[in-house]
């Protein structure tokens, strides 16, 4: 289960993590991830860790987009393995 957030001028907070954690459980998804063009609050990182949700911020997203194919596969595998419930 992946959720994206397009935010300008502020960071993504707990609500996005709560939403994806709830949706992952409801739909019995194996993984949960929130991707944004912005950044996450410290409390969002804390909540994500306790719920096994991967957070991808603008720096990580940019790194992914400019990487080569083999690096993209490795990054995706790491994200999926980190969020497996």
C-alpha positions as CSV (number, residue, x, y, z in Angstrom):
1,X,0.0,0.0,0.0
2,X,1.6,3.3,-1.1
3,X,0.3,6.8,-0.4
4,X,1.8,9.9,-2.0
5,X,1.6,13.4,-0.6
6,X,2.3,16.5,-2.7
7,X,3.1,19.2,-0.1
8,X,4.4,22.7,-0.5
9,X,5.7,24.9,2.3
10,X,5.2,22.3,5.1
11,X,6.3,18.8,6.2
12,X,4.2,15.7,6.2
13,X,3.0,14.8,9.7
14,X,1.5,11.9,11.6
15,X,-1.9,11.9,9.8
16,X,-0.3,10.5,6.6
17,X,1.3,7.7,8.6
18,X,-1.9,6.9,10.5
19,X,-3.8,6.8,7.2
20,X,-1.5,4.4,5.5
21,X,-1.1,2.2,8.6
22,X,-4.9,1.9,8.9
23,X,-5.3,1.2,5.2
24,X,-2.6,-1.4,5.2
25,X,-4.3,-3.2,8.1
26,X,-7.8,-2.8,6.6
27,X,-6.8,-4.1,3.1
28,X,-4.4,-6.7,4.6
29,X,-1.5,-5.3,2.5
30,X,2.0,-6.5,3.0
31,X,3.7,-3.2,3.0
32,X,3.0,0.5,3.8
33,X,4.8,3.4,2.4
34,X,4.4,7.2,2.2
35,X,6.2,9.1,-0.5
36,X,6.4,12.9,-0.7
37,X,8.0,15.8,-2.5
38,X,8.6,17.4,0.9
39,X,9.9,16.1,4.2
40,X,8.4,14.4,7.3
41,X,8.2,15.6,10.8
42,X,10.2,13.9,13.6
43,X,7.0,12.5,15.1
44,X,6.0,11.1,11.7
45,X,9.3,9.2,11.5
46,X,8.7,7.9,15.1
47,X,5.2,6.7,14.3
48,X,6.3,5.2,11.0
49,X,9.0,3.2,12.7
50,X,6.6,1.8,15.3
51,X,4.1,0.8,12.5
52,X,6.7,-0.5,10.0
53,X,5.8,2.2,7.5
54,X,8.6,3.4,5.1
55,X,8.8,7.1,4.6
56,X,10.4,8.4,1.3
57,X,11.1,12.1,1.4
58,X,12.2,14.4,-1.4
59,X,15.9,13.7,-1.0
60,X,15.4,9.9,-1.2
61,X,12.9,10.3,-4.0
62,X,15.4,12.4,-6.0
63,X,18.1,9.9,-5.3
64,X,15.9,7.1,-6.6
65,X,14.9,9.1,-9.7
66,X,18.4,9.8,-10.8
67,X,19.8,6.3,-10.0
68,X,20.5,3.7,-12.6
69,X,18.2,0.6,-13.1
70,X,20.2,-1.8,-10.8
71,X,20.3,0.8,-8.0
72,X,16.5,1.4,-8.4
73,X,15.9,-2.3,-8.0
74,X,18.1,-2.5,-4.9
75,X,16.4,0.6,-3.4
76,X,12.9,-0.9,-4.0
77,X,13.9,-4.2,-2.6
78,X,15.3,-2.5,0.6
79,X,12.1,-0.5,1.0
80,X,9.9,-3.5,0.5
81,X,11.9,-5.6,2.9
82,X,11.9,-2.8,5.5
83,X,8.1,-2.5,5.5
84,X,7.1,-6.2,5.3
85,X,4.6,-6.8,8.1
